[in-house]
Amino acid sequence: MKIILIGFMSSGKSTIGKILADSLNFKFYDIDDIFEERYKISINDFFEKFGEPKFRELEHLLLKQTLEEDNSVISCGGGTPCFFDNIKLINNSGVSVYLKLSSRILFERLNKTKKKRPLLTGLTYDNLEKYISENLIKREPYYNQAQIIIDIENIQPDDFVKHLKLQFEKNNLILPLINE
């Protein structure tokens, strides 16, 4: 079984993914980390040198390779589902879970983050809020194709597994044994 987490940047995919993988005794894969490890360059620097189209092309190849791993939780980059029919690939390969947050919460998180994000480079405080709102609107049609959608605004990462288990039951899916 594969559980693939999708959502906007800073929605908690990596944090929640690690907790979920640990509770299921699955392997955890973060597409962004795999990219940086494989190509020996930060995503930020890659965007600067080669641009987003080349990044999306390589990201797609990494996604396909990572989706071959069984018993895994995979955290996708925020834009991953939105290119190359990746959302269809994701849905055909495992159970996709959209970690949904409002643009307001995403703005608060991204405004506080120290992590460099290539698509946010050079944005002012006001531009950041606008960028998030506009891009969330563009990406949500992809995110909303997930098999499970969980609004995580009021869910702590450690409680996520319980919420996911309930969603699996609602959707008549079987979640492997969880280490509680």
N, CA and C atoms as a LAMMPS dump frame, in Angstrom:
ITEM: TIMESTEP
0
ITEM: NUMBER OF ATOMS
540
ITEM: BOX BOUNDS ff ff ff
-5.0000000000000000e+02 5.0000000000000000e+02
-5.0000000000000000e+02 5.0000000000000000e+02
-5.0000000000000000e+02 5.0000000000000000e+02
ITEM: ATOMS id mol type element x y z
1 1 1 N 0.832 -1.187 0
2 1 2 C 0 0 0
3 1 3 C 0.871 1.243 0
4 2 1 N 0.371 2.262 -0.691
5 2 2 C 1.033 3.56 -0.722
6 2 3 C 0.022 4.631 -0.317
7 3 1 N 0.457 5.543 0.53
8 3 2 C -0.349 6.701 0.886
9 3 3 C 0.437 7.911 0.412
10 4 1 N -0.183 8.709 -0.458
11 4 2 C 0.507 9.838 -1.065
12 4 3 C -0.131 11.129 -0.56
13 5 1 N 0.66 11.944 0.102
14 5 2 C 0.18 13.203 0.673
15 5 3 C 0.416 14.341 -0.307
16 6 1 N -0.652 15.096 -0.559
17 6 2 C -0.561 16.26 -1.43
18 6 3 C -1.124 17.472 -0.703
19 7 1 N -0.769 18.643 -1.177
20 7 2 C -1.267 19.879 -0.587
21 7 3 C -0.287 21.003 -0.867
22 8 1 N -0.703 22.201 -0.553
23 8 2 C 0.106 23.391 -0.807
24 8 3 C 1.379 23.346 0.038
25 9 1 N 2.39 24.093 -0.384
26 9 2 C 3.62 24.153 0.403
27 9 3 C 3.299 24.612 1.814
28 10 1 N 3.974 24.012 2.764
29 10 2 C 3.841 24.326 4.186
30 10 3 C 2.536 23.812 4.802
31 11 1 N 1.882 22.862 4.126
32 11 2 C 0.652 22.302 4.691
33 11 3 C 0.935 21.179 5.683
34 12 1 N 2.187 20.78 5.816
35 12 2 C 2.541 19.77 6.813
36 12 3 C 2.75 18.375 6.259
37 13 1 N 2.891 18.262 4.945
38 13 2 C 3.031 16.936 4.319
39 13 3 C 4.224 16.157 4.86
40 14 1 N 5.358 16.81 5.014
41 14 2 C 6.557 16.113 5.497
42 14 3 C 6.43 15.744 6.971
43 15 1 N 5.984 16.676 7.777
44 15 2 C 5.828 16.417 9.215
45 15 3 C 4.828 15.293 9.46
46 16 1 N 3.662 15.423 8.862
47 16 2 C 2.618 14.411 9.036
48 16 3 C 3.031 13.095 8.387
49 17 1 N 3.691 13.179 7.238
50 17 2 C 4.125 11.974 6.533
51 17 3 C 5.046 11.116 7.374
52 18 1 N 5.986 11.746 8.061
53 18 2 C 6.921 11.004 8.917
54 18 3 C 6.185 10.322 10.06
55 19 1 N 5.264 11.033 10.683
56 19 2 C 4.485 10.468 11.792
57 19 3 C 3.642 9.298 11.29
58 20 1 N 2.988 9.492 10.16
59 20 2 C 2.134 8.455 9.594
60 20 3 C 2.948 7.214 9.217
61 21 1 N 4.068 7.422 8.539
62 21 2 C 4.915 6.289 8.131
63 21 3 C 5.39 5.514 9.359
64 22 1 N 5.777 6.237 10.383
65 22 2 C 6.241 5.595 11.612
66 22 3 C 5.111 4.772 12.253
67 23 1 N 3.909 5.331 12.284
68 23 2 C 2.786 4.631 12.927
69 23 3 C 2.355 3.394 12.139
70 24 1 N 2.602 3.391 10.834
71 24 2 C 2.227 2.244 9.999
72 24 3 C 3.39 1.269 9.79
73 25 1 N 4.555 1.673 10.266
74 25 2 C 5.768 0.891 10.02
75 25 3 C 6.075 0.831 8.52
76 26 1 N 5.837 1.95 7.831
77 26 2 C 6.098 2.106 6.403
78 26 3 C 7.361 2.945 6.227
79 27 1 N 7.879 2.957 5.02
80 27 2 C 8.976 3.853 4.684
81 27 3 C 8.387 5.219 4.327
82 28 1 N 9.148 6.26 4.611
83 28 2 C 8.719 7.615 4.276
84 28 3 C 9.609 8.166 3.17
85 29 1 N 8.975 8.747 2.158
86 29 2 C 9.699 9.37 1.055
87 29 3 C 9.182 10.788 0.859
88 30 1 N 10.098 11.733 0.775
89 30 2 C 9.756 13.122 0.501
90 30 3 C 10.346 13.451 -0.87
91 31 1 N 9.489 13.718 -1.838
92 31 2 C 9.938 13.95 -3.21
93 31 3 C 10.957 15.093 -3.278
94 32 1 N 10.737 16.163 -2.518
95 32 2 C 11.684 17.286 -2.53
96 32 3 C 13.055 16.864 -2.001
97 33 1 N 13.073 16.094 -0.912
98 33 2 C 14.345 15.626 -0.352
99 33 3 C 15.052 14.686 -1.321
100 34 1 N 14.292 13.81 -1.957
101 34 2 C 14.866 12.875 -2.925
102 34 3 C 15.498 13.653 -4.081
103 35 1 N 14.801 14.692 -4.535
104 35 2 C 15.315 15.531 -5.625
105 35 3 C 16.679 16.119 -5.246
106 36 1 N 16.739 16.753 -4.085
107 36 2 C 17.977 17.414 -3.66
108 36 3 C 19.108 16.407 -3.453
109 37 1 N 18.765 15.241 -2.931
110 37 2 C 19.765 14.188 -2.72
111 37 3 C 20.28 13.635 -4.056
112 38 1 N 19.367 13.357 -4.952
113 38 2 C 19.727 12.757 -6.238
114 38 3 C 20.557 13.702 -7.094
115 39 1 N 20.143 14.971 -7.155
116 39 2 C 20.801 15.913 -8.066
117 39 3 C 21.841 16.803 -7.382
118 40 1 N 22.024 16.61 -6.09
119 40 2 C 23.064 17.321 -5.334
120 40 3 C 22.967 18.84 -5.49
121 41 1 N 21.731 19.331 -5.442
122 41 2 C 21.487 20.776 -5.554
123 41 3 C 20.175 21.08 -4.841
124 42 1 N 20.103 22.224 -4.195
125 42 2 C 18.844 22.602 -3.554
126 42 3 C 17.82 22.93 -4.644
127 43 1 N 16.58 22.746 -4.316
128 43 2 C 15.522 23.061 -5.283
129 43 3 C 15.569 24.546 -5.627
130 44 1 N 15.845 25.357 -4.632
131 44 2 C 15.959 26.8 -4.857
132 44 3 C 17.026 27.112 -5.91
133 45 1 N 18.209 26.52 -5.735
134 45 2 C 19.301 26.747 -6.694
135 45 3 C 18.973 26.154 -8.062
136 46 1 N 18.314 25.008 -8.072
137 46 2 C 17.94 24.383 -9.34
138 46 3 C 17.002 25.295 -10.128
139 47 1 N 15.993 25.845 -9.448
140 47 2 C 15.053 26.765 -10.098
141 47 3 C 15.804 27.946 -10.7
142 48 1 N 16.749 28.479 -9.925
143 48 2 C 17.521 29.632 -10.378
144 48 3 C 18.341 29.323 -11.634
145 49 1 N 18.978 28.151 -11.653
146 49 2 C 19.862 27.786 -12.763
147 49 3 C 19.135 27.211 -13.969
148 50 1 N 18.109 26.407 -13.732
149 50 2 C 17.498 25.654 -14.83
150 50 3 C 16.013 25.953 -15.062
151 51 1 N 15.352 26.601 -14.101
152 51 2 C 13.957 26.984 -14.272
153 51 3 C 12.957 25.918 -13.832
154 52 1 N 11.733 26.361 -13.687
155 52 2 C 10.676 25.469 -13.211
156 52 3 C 10.338 24.344 -14.191
157 53 1 N 10.255 24.601 -15.516
158 53 2 C 9.886 23.498 -16.424
159 53 3 C 10.818 22.283 -16.316
160 54 1 N 12.116 22.528 -16.224
161 54 2 C 13.07 21.417 -16.101
162 54 3 C 12.894 20.719 -14.751
163 55 1 N 12.645 21.506 -13.707
164 55 2 C 12.399 20.925 -12.387
165 55 3 C 11.182 20.004 -12.428
166 56 1 N 10.097 20.466 -13.029
167 56 2 C 8.857 19.673 -13.073
168 56 3 C 9.053 18.374 -13.849
169 57 1 N 9.863 18.435 -14.879
170 57 2 C 10.165 17.244 -15.676
171 57 3 C 10.886 16.19 -14.819
172 58 1 N 11.914 16.615 -14.105
173 58 2 C 12.682 15.694 -13.258
174 58 3 C 11.855 15.23 -12.052
175 59 1 N 11.057 16.136 -11.525
176 59 2 C 10.171 15.793 -10.406
177 59 3 C 9.202 14.684 -10.819
178 60 1 N 8.675 14.78 -12.024
179 60 2 C 7.751 13.765 -12.546
180 60 3 C 8.434 12.388 -12.594
181 61 1 N 9.662 12.352 -13.079
182 61 2 C 10.405 11.088 -13.14
183 61 3 C 10.647 10.516 -11.748
184 62 1 N 10.999 11.372 -10.792
185 62 2 C 11.212 10.917 -9.417
186 62 3 C 9.918 10.394 -8.806
187 63 1 N 8.817 11.071 -9.093
188 63 2 C 7.525 10.624 -8.586
189 63 3 C 7.226 9.221 -9.092
190 64 1 N 7.386 9.013 -10.393
191 64 2 C 7.12 7.692 -10.97
192 64 3 C 7.972 6.613 -10.306
193 65 1 N 9.24 6.903 -10.088
194 65 2 C 10.127 5.929 -9.44
195 65 3 C 9.716 5.676 -7.993
196 66 1 N 9.38 6.721 -7.285
197 66 2 C 9.025 6.597 -5.867
198 66 3 C 7.707 5.849 -5.7
199 67 1 N 6.792 6.032 -6.635
200 67 2 C 5.5 5.338 -6.552
201 67 3 C 5.632 3.825 -6.74
202 68 1 N 6.798 3.366 -7.118
203 68 2 C 7.033 1.923 -7.239
204 68 3 C 7.278 1.277 -5.874
205 69 1 N 7.534 2.094 -4.854
206 69 2 C 7.847 1.584 -3.518
207 69 3 C 6.57 1.188 -2.777
208 70 1 N 6.509 -0.065 -2.338
209 70 2 C 5.353 -0.531 -1.57
210 70 3 C 5.502 -0.179 -0.094
211 71 1 N 4.385 -0.236 0.614
212 71 2 C 4.365 0.069 2.05
213 71 3 C 5.101 1.37 2.327
214 72 1 N 4.585 2.426 1.708
215 72 2 C 5.247 3.715 1.819
216 72 3 C 4.255 4.86 1.988
217 73 1 N 4.755 5.907 2.625
218 73 2 C 4.062 7.188 2.701
219 73 3 C 4.934 8.146 1.907
220 74 1 N 4.329 8.818 0.936
221 74 2 C 5.072 9.697 0.035
222 74 3 C 4.532 11.118 0.174
223 75 1 N 5.446 12.035 0.458
224 75 2 C 5.102 13.449 0.535
225 75 3 C 5.5 14.103 -0.782
226 76 1 N 4.535 14.658 -1.47
227 76 2 C 4.8 15.332 -2.743
228 76 3 C 5.072 16.813 -2.507
229 77 1 N 5.782 17.425 -3.438
230 77 2 C 5.934 18.87 -3.405
231 77 3 C 4.578 19.512 -3.671
232 78 1 N 4.423 20.765 -3.298
233 78 2 C 3.137 21.439 -3.454
234 78 3 C 2.602 21.452 -4.87
235 79 1 N 3.488 21.551 -5.856
236 79 2 C 3.042 21.598 -7.247
237 79 3 C 3.013 20.252 -7.948
238 80 1 N 3.551 19.23 -7.312
239 80 2 C 3.682 17.923 -7.965
240 80 3 C 2.402 17.425 -8.635
241 81 1 N 1.243 17.47 -7.963
242 81 2 C 0.035 16.909 -8.589
243 81 3 C -0.473 17.708 -9.79
244 82 1 N 0.06 18.911 -9.979
245 82 2 C -0.491 19.852 -10.956
246 82 3 C 0.17 19.793 -12.331
247 83 1 N 1.116 18.896 -12.522
248 83 2 C 1.858 18.829 -13.782
249 83 3 C 1.88 17.398 -14.309
250 84 1 N 1.983 17.264 -15.636
251 84 2 C 2.165 15.969 -16.303
252 84 3 C 1.132 14.907 -15.909
253 85 1 N -0.087 15.284 -15.637
254 85 2 C -1.1 14.32 -15.186
255 85 3 C -0.647 13.542 -13.953
256 86 1 N 0.181 14.16 -13.133
257 86 2 C 0.679 13.483 -11.931
258 86 3 C -0.445 13.085 -10.984
259 87 1 N -1.515 13.876 -10.927
260 87 2 C -2.602 13.522 -9.995
261 87 3 C -3.228 12.185 -10.407
262 88 1 N -3.342 11.932 -11.686
263 88 2 C -3.879 10.637 -12.143
264 88 3 C -2.912 9.514 -11.791
265 89 1 N -1.647 9.761 -12.01
266 89 2 C -0.612 8.785 -11.665
267 89 3 C -0.664 8.476 -10.167
268 90 1 N -0.768 9.512 -9.357
269 90 2 C -0.841 9.367 -7.904
270 90 3 C -2.07 8.536 -7.52
271 91 1 N -3.235 8.903 -8.059
272 91 2 C -4.475 8.209 -7.709
273 91 3 C -4.488 6.761 -8.18
274 92 1 N -3.807 6.477 -9.266
275 92 2 C -3.756 5.102 -9.774
276 92 3 C -2.726 4.248 -9.053
277 93 1 N -1.881 4.886 -8.236
278 93 2 C -0.782 4.161 -7.596
279 93 3 C -1.006 3.884 -6.119
280 94 1 N -1.927 4.589 -5.505
281 94 2 C -2.136 4.423 -4.075
282 94 3 C -3.298 5.27 -3.617
283 95 1 N -3.33 5.551 -2.331
284 95 2 C -4.395 6.369 -1.752
285 95 3 C -3.853 7.787 -1.585
286 96 1 N -4.465 8.718 -2.297
287 96 2 C -4.034 10.114 -2.211
288 96 3 C -4.806 10.822 -1.106
289 97 1 N -4.084 11.65 -0.355
290 97 2 C -4.677 12.381 0.762
291 97 3 C -4.282 13.848 0.627
292 98 1 N -5.287 14.7 0.489
293 98 2 C -5.058 16.138 0.397
294 98 3 C -5.117 16.733 1.794
295 99 1 N -4.014 17.343 2.221
296 99 2 C -3.952 18.049 3.496
297 99 3 C -4.375 19.484 3.229
298 100 1 N -5.615 19.762 3.539
299 100 2 C -6.236 21.038 3.171
300 100 3 C -6.09 22.067 4.283
301 101 1 N -5.659 23.254 3.889
302 101 2 C -5.578 24.401 4.785
303 101 3 C -6.059 25.641 4.039
304 102 1 N -6.562 26.617 4.782
305 102 2 C -7 27.871 4.168
306 102 3 C -5.778 28.681 3.747
307 103 1 N -5.998 29.607 2.822
308 103 2 C -4.892 30.461 2.378
309 103 3 C -4.389 31.32 3.54
310 104 1 N -5.265 31.666 4.465
311 104 2 C -4.868 32.468 5.63
312 104 3 C -3.854 31.711 6.493
313 105 1 N -4.138 30.447 6.782
314 105 2 C -3.223 29.637 7.595
315 105 3 C -1.916 29.387 6.838
316 106 1 N -2.02 29.104 5.545
317 106 2 C -0.815 28.895 4.737
318 106 3 C 0.051 30.148 4.741
319 107 1 N -0.587 31.308 4.634
320 107 2 C 0.146 32.578 4.673
321 107 3 C 0.882 32.731 6.005
322 108 1 N 0.191 32.448 7.11
323 108 2 C 0.821 32.559 8.427
324 108 3 C 2.03 31.64 8.529
325 109 1 N 1.879 30.407 8.051
326 109 2 C 2.987 29.448 8.116
327 109 3 C 4.144 29.857 7.215
328 110 1 N 3.834 30.229 5.985
329 110 2 C 4.896 30.58 5.034
330 110 3 C 5.583 31.892 5.406
331 111 1 N 4.852 32.791 6.037
332 111 2 C 5.433 34.058 6.459
333 111 3 C 6.449 33.844 7.581
334 112 1 N 6.253 32.786 8.387
335 112 2 C 7.151 32.499 9.512
336 112 3 C 8.316 31.595 9.13
337 113 1 N 8.186 30.852 8.04
338 113 2 C 9.181 29.833 7.722
339 113 3 C 10.543 30.407 7.384
340 114 1 N 11.552 29.658 7.721
341 114 2 C 12.93 30.034 7.383
342 114 3 C 13.38 29.301 6.11
343 115 1 N 12.611 28.284 5.718
344 115 2 C 12.976 27.483 4.557
345 115 3 C 12.816 28.302 3.278
346 116 1 N 13.832 28.275 2.433
347 116 2 C 13.76 28.989 1.156
348 116 3 C 12.895 28.195 0.189
349 117 1 N 11.967 28.864 -0.423
350 117 2 C 11.085 28.234 -1.39
351 117 3 C 11.186 29.013 -2.692
352 118 1 N 11.567 28.334 -3.77
353 118 2 C 11.868 29.044 -5.02
354 118 3 C 10.714 29.866 -5.572
355 119 1 N 9.501 29.407 -5.418
356 119 2 C 8.378 30.145 -5.991
357 119 3 C 8.016 31.379 -5.165
358 120 1 N 8.627 31.506 -3.977
359 120 2 C 8.334 32.655 -3.12
360 120 3 C 9.463 33.689 -3.112
361 121 1 N 10.54 33.401 -3.811
362 121 2 C 11.702 34.287 -3.834
363 121 3 C 11.306 35.692 -4.296
364 122 1 N 11.677 36.665 -3.486
365 122 2 C 11.456 38.066 -3.849
366 122 3 C 10.064 38.596 -3.555
367 123 1 N 9.189 37.788 -2.982
368 123 2 C 7.839 38.273 -2.689
369 123 3 C 7.831 39.082 -1.399
370 124 1 N 7.136 40.205 -1.428
371 124 2 C 6.957 41.004 -0.219
372 124 3 C 5.826 40.39 0.598
373 125 1 N 5.638 40.909 1.798
374 125 2 C 4.577 40.464 2.697
375 125 3 C 3.222 40.463 1.981
376 126 1 N 2.87 41.586 1.351
377 126 2 C 1.581 41.706 0.659
378 126 3 C 1.505 40.801 -0.569
379 127 1 N 2.605 40.71 -1.31
380 127 2 C 2.621 39.848 -2.494
381 127 3 C 2.517 38.373 -2.132
382 128 1 N 3.073 38.006 -0.981
383 128 2 C 3.018 36.615 -0.533
384 128 3 C 1.571 36.187 -0.324
385 129 1 N 0.812 37.016 0.342
386 129 2 C -0.596 36.698 0.603
387 129 3 C -1.363 36.532 -0.718
388 130 1 N -1.129 37.434 -1.643
389 130 2 C -1.792 37.375 -2.958
390 130 3 C -1.354 36.122 -3.719
391 131 1 N -0.046 35.831 -3.707
392 131 2 C 0.49 34.656 -4.409
393 131 3 C -0.174 33.367 -3.887
394 132 1 N -0.248 33.246 -2.572
395 132 2 C -0.838 32.041 -1.976
396 132 3 C -2.299 31.91 -2.39
397 133 1 N -3.067 32.967 -2.258
398 133 2 C -4.495 32.922 -2.609
399 133 3 C -4.694 32.543 -4.068
400 134 1 N -3.958 33.202 -4.954
401 134 2 C -4.118 32.935 -6.392
402 134 3 C -3.681 31.523 -6.766
403 135 1 N -2.571 31.069 -6.207
404 135 2 C -2.07 29.751 -6.566
405 135 3 C -2.845 28.619 -5.913
406 136 1 N -3.385 28.855 -4.747
407 136 2 C -4.234 27.85 -4.119
408 136 3 C -5.481 27.63 -4.99
409 137 1 N -6.036 28.708 -5.519
410 137 2 C -7.195 28.603 -6.418
411 137 3 C -6.828 27.792 -7.665
412 138 1 N -5.636 28.02 -8.219
413 138 2 C -5.192 27.285 -9.415
414 138 3 C -4.931 25.813 -9.121
415 139 1 N -4.411 25.515 -7.944
416 139 2 C -4.014 24.144 -7.618
417 139 3 C -5.136 23.295 -7.026
418 140 1 N -6.108 23.929 -6.417
419 140 2 C -7.159 23.148 -5.756
420 140 3 C -7.906 22.19 -6.685
421 141 1 N -8.128 22.51 -7.962
422 141 2 C -8.775 21.511 -8.814
423 141 3 C -7.986 20.194 -8.886
424 142 1 N -6.684 20.265 -8.759
425 142 2 C -5.851 19.057 -8.725
426 142 3 C -5.923 18.413 -7.343
427 143 1 N -5.724 19.225 -6.303
428 143 2 C -5.756 18.708 -4.938
429 143 3 C -7.095 18.04 -4.633
430 144 1 N -8.174 18.642 -5.122
431 144 2 C -9.51 18.11 -4.818
432 144 3 C -9.818 16.79 -5.515
433 145 1 N -8.914 16.336 -6.37
434 145 2 C -9.079 15.017 -6.983
435 145 3 C -8.546 13.901 -6.077
436 146 1 N -8 14.276 -4.931
437 146 2 C -7.488 13.281 -3.987
438 146 3 C -8.635 12.383 -3.534
439 147 1 N -8.292 11.157 -3.217
440 147 2 C -9.298 10.197 -2.764
441 147 3 C -9.806 10.524 -1.365
442 148 1 N -8.95 11.143 -0.572
443 148 2 C -9.331 11.561 0.781
444 148 3 C -8.883 13.007 0.948
445 149 1 N -9.79 13.83 1.477
446 149 2 C -9.478 15.242 1.737
447 149 3 C -9.697 15.468 3.232
448 150 1 N -8.658 15.965 3.891
449 150 2 C -8.763 16.227 5.325
450 150 3 C -8.39 17.682 5.582
451 151 1 N -9.342 18.431 6.138
452 151 2 C -9.07 19.8 6.555
453 151 3 C -8.287 19.699 7.858
454 152 1 N -7.027 20.064 7.805
455 152 2 C -6.163 19.844 8.971
456 152 3 C -5.97 21.092 9.829
457 153 1 N -6.782 22.107 9.584
458 153 2 C -6.615 23.372 10.301
459 153 3 C -6.592 23.195 11.813
460 154 1 N -7.448 22.35 12.348
461 154 2 C -7.526 22.169 13.798
462 154 3 C -7.029 20.797 14.243
463 155 1 N -6.183 20.183 13.444
464 155 2 C -5.665 18.854 13.77
465 155 3 C -4.167 18.962 14.031
466 156 1 N -3.752 18.5 15.178
467 156 2 C -2.327 18.45 15.491
468 156 3 C -1.708 17.275 14.738
469 157 1 N -0.449 17.406 14.304
470 157 2 C 0.182 16.313 13.551
471 157 3 C 0.064 14.946 14.224
472 158 1 N 0.207 14.898 15.554
473 158 2 C 0.123 13.617 16.257
474 158 3 C -1.283 13.02 16.233
475 159 1 N -2.311 13.838 16.021
476 159 2 C -3.693 13.347 15.965
477 159 3 C -4.129 12.996 14.552
478 160 1 N -3.299 13.304 13.574
479 160 2 C -3.673 13.105 12.177
480 160 3 C -3.997 11.643 11.87
481 161 1 N -3.231 10.721 12.425
482 161 2 C -3.419 9.304 12.121
483 161 3 C -4.837 8.864 12.48
484 162 1 N -5.353 9.331 13.618
485 162 2 C -6.726 8.988 14.025
486 162 3 C -7.738 9.511 12.994
487 163 1 N -7.534 10.732 12.531
488 163 2 C -8.432 11.32 11.541
489 163 3 C -8.357 10.573 10.213
490 164 1 N -7.156 10.189 9.835
491 164 2 C -6.998 9.443 8.588
492 164 3 C -7.683 8.081 8.686
493 165 1 N -7.552 7.445 9.821
494 165 2 C -8.193 6.134 10.027
495 165 3 C -9.709 6.258 9.848
496 166 1 N -10.288 7.31 10.401
497 166 2 C -11.734 7.536 10.242
498 166 3 C -12.095 7.748 8.775
499 167 1 N -11.269 8.497 8.047
500 167 2 C -11.531 8.738 6.63
501 167 3 C -11.404 7.458 5.809
502 168 1 N -10.446 6.627 6.163
503 168 2 C -10.307 5.341 5.48
504 168 3 C -11.582 4.523 5.68
505 169 1 N -12.084 4.484 6.908
506 169 2 C -13.305 3.725 7.206
507 169 3 C -14.502 4.287 6.442
508 170 1 N -14.626 5.611 6.402
509 170 2 C -15.727 6.256 5.667
510 170 3 C -15.702 5.889 4.183
511 171 1 N -14.49 5.739 3.642
512 171 2 C -14.323 5.441 2.221
513 171 3 C -14.168 3.944 1.936
514 172 1 N -14.502 3.133 2.947
515 172 2 C -14.405 1.674 2.822
516 172 3 C -13.023 1.211 2.382
517 173 1 N -12.013 1.859 2.913
518 173 2 C -10.63 1.46 2.655
519 173 3 C -10.067 0.855 3.936
520 174 1 N -9.109 -0.005 3.787
521 174 2 C -8.513 -0.649 4.948
522 174 3 C -7.122 -0.075 5.173
523 175 1 N -6.937 0.515 6.345
524 175 2 C -5.641 1.05 6.729
525 175 3 C -4.887 -0.055 7.461
526 176 1 N -3.642 -0.296 7.096
527 176 2 C -2.87 -1.341 7.782
528 176 3 C -2.829 -1.091 9.284
529 177 1 N -2.456 -2.102 10.03
530 177 2 C -2.363 -1.982 11.487
531 177 3 C -1.515 -0.798 11.872
532 178 1 N -1.997 -0.054 12.847
533 178 2 C -1.309 1.147 13.281
534 178 3 C -0.66 0.895 14.627
535 179 1 N 0.584 1.318 14.768
536 179 2 C 1.283 1.258 16.05
537 179 3 C 0.82 2.452 16.869
538 180 1 N 0.086 2.219 17.909
539 180 2 C -0.427 3.353 18.695
540 180 3 C 0.365 3.545 19.956
